[in-house]
């Protein structure tokens, strides 16, 4: 799949932004998931202990992916 320069830049920026959000506000993301599960699936979502650390770990992974995407753009 061929992406334009703008699309590649948006991919990189979007991935980096989502990674930063995961690092900075994991509690908000977990509350949003709880709301979505409750309203969309009618299921009770209860994060286990360490859930915030796992959300932050996903953020680190997303930032690493953004760095790879950025590197491949050059």
Secondary structure, 3 states (H helix, E strand, C coil): CCCCHHHHHHHHHHHHHHHHHHHHCHHHHHHHHHHHHHHHHCCCCCCCCCHHHHHHHHHHHHHHHHHHHHHHHC
